[in-house]
Amino acid sequence: MEISLRIEDDGRGFEPVVNTTGFGLQGMRERAEALGGSFCLVSQPRQGCQILASIPLSVRTLEFTGKLDTGTGDMETRRNPDIA
């Protein structure tokens, strides 16, 4: 089981190799990979942008995010000291 996310637009797009300002996309990739998932960015000038991320659902993922199933079908939020 996994969570998949797809975000896309039909905006102006950009050249991913050239656009290296900021840490937003890099941070998204690092977080997905830290959870054992994948991150893919597709963009070209004047052709919009598409971001695909997939993260497997596991106890590790739930612990990392601070959410753990209590067995009643409800999600319980727990403070994870490793997350700022």
C-alpha positions as CSV (number, residue, x, y, z in Angstrom):
1,M,0.0,0.0,0.0
2,E,1.3,3.5,-0.8
3,I,0.3,7.1,-1.0
4,S,0.7,8.7,-4.4
5,L,0.6,12.4,-5.2
6,R,0.5,14.0,-8.6
7,I,0.6,17.8,-9.1
8,E,0.6,19.4,-12.5
9,D,-0.1,22.6,-14.2
10,D,-0.1,24.0,-17.7
11,G,1.9,27.1,-16.7
12,R,5.2,28.4,-18.1
13,G,7.4,25.5,-16.9
14,F,11.1,25.6,-16.4
15,E,14.3,23.8,-17.2
16,P,14.9,21.6,-14.0
17,V,18.7,21.3,-14.6
18,V,19.1,25.1,-14.9
19,N,16.7,26.2,-12.2
20,T,18.6,25.5,-9.0
21,T,17.5,28.3,-6.8
22,G,15.9,27.5,-3.5
23,F,15.5,24.2,-1.6
24,G,11.8,23.5,-2.1
25,L,12.0,20.8,-4.8
26,Q,15.2,19.3,-3.3
27,G,13.5,19.1,0.1
28,M,10.5,17.4,-1.4
29,R,12.8,14.8,-3.0
30,E,14.8,14.2,0.2
31,R,11.6,13.7,2.3
32,A,10.1,11.3,-0.2
33,E,13.3,9.3,-0.4
34,A,13.8,9.3,3.4
35,L,10.5,7.5,3.6
36,G,11.5,4.9,1.0
37,G,9.5,6.6,-1.7
38,S,10.2,8.2,-5.0
39,F,10.0,11.7,-6.4
40,C,9.9,12.7,-10.1
41,L,9.8,16.1,-11.6
42,V,9.0,16.7,-15.3
43,S,9.0,20.2,-16.7
44,Q,9.9,22.1,-19.9
45,P,9.8,25.7,-20.7
46,R,6.3,26.7,-21.9
47,Q,5.0,23.2,-21.2
48,G,4.1,23.3,-17.5
49,C,5.3,21.2,-14.7
50,Q,4.4,17.8,-13.2
51,I,5.5,16.4,-9.9
52,L,4.9,12.8,-9.0
53,A,5.6,11.4,-5.5
54,S,5.0,8.0,-4.1
55,I,5.5,6.9,-0.5
56,P,4.9,3.3,0.8
57,L,2.7,3.1,3.8
58,S,4.6,1.4,6.6
59,V,5.0,1.7,10.3
60,R,8.2,3.7,9.6
61,T,6.3,6.2,7.5
62,L,3.6,6.6,10.2
63,E,6.2,6.9,12.9
64,F,8.1,9.5,10.9
65,T,5.0,11.6,10.3
66,G,3.8,11.2,13.9
67,K,0.7,9.4,13.0
68,L,0.1,5.8,14.1
69,D,-3.0,3.6,13.7
70,T,-4.4,2.8,17.2
71,G,-6.2,-0.3,15.9
72,T,-9.6,1.4,16.1
73,G,-9.5,2.8,12.6
74,D,-8.6,6.2,14.1
75,M,-5.3,7.8,13.5
76,E,-3.5,9.0,16.6
77,T,-1.1,11.9,16.5
78,R,2.1,11.4,18.4
79,R,5.0,13.8,18.8
80,N,8.1,12.5,17.1
81,P,11.2,14.1,18.6
82,D,13.2,13.6,15.4
83,I,10.9,16.0,13.5
84,A,11.4,19.7,14.1
